[in-house]
C-alpha cells in the first residue's frame, strides 16, 4: 500500500517553463515532507523540505506548496533550466514523532527540460 | 574522505553466489538505511538501523541480511543472489530528518 502518491510519472517542459509535481499522502501523522533530486548515476539529494505549519516554502527557484486539509503538497520549479533535468522524489515521515527516521517515498517524476 | 561511500560501485555475479555490499559513513550518524532502486518502483527500503547492533526490516527484506557492529559501517549481504535482485542499491545515513545518500552500487545477477 503506497502511502505517498506522486504524479506525473514523467514531465517535459521547455526552458523557462514552470514544471509542477504533485504528491498526496494519507497518514495525518506525517509532519515532515521533503523533496529529493536525483541525477543519473548519482544518489538522491535533499532539495527542499517543509513542515505542515507553513503553506509555502521557497529556496531559490524551488517552491513547495502545502495543503494540509487536502493532504497534498507540490514542487514548483520557477524558470526551469536544462540542468534541472533529473528525477524528483517526494517523501513524508513522522519526523518529530517517529523514532526510526524512515521516509515514505513517492515513485518519482522524471523531468526533462528542453533547451 | 568525509561523507558516505559505497563499494563496490559495480558488481556482476551469478545466481546463487553470496554478495556483500559495503557502506561506510564518516559523520557518526545514528541511522543508516539500505534501498534498492528499480524502474517503476522508486526507492524501496530493504533494512534500516537506528544504532550499532539495532537493525530492522524495511519494505523488501527477503533475501537480504544486514549487520551493524560499528556505527560507521552497514554492510548488506545477499546470501544467495537471484536475478530479481539485479538493481541499483543505495545506502543512506541520517541523524535527524535529512537522509544523505551514497553514490550507489549497480548489481547485476546473471
Interface residues (C-beta under 8 A of the other chain):
Chain A: X32 X34 X41 X42 X43 X44 X45 X46 X49 X89 X93 X95 X99 X100 X101 X102 X103 X105 X106 X107 X108
Chain B: X31 X33 X40 X41 X42 X43 X45 X48 X50 X56 X58 X90 X92 X94 X96 X97 X98 X99 X100 X101 X102 X103 X104
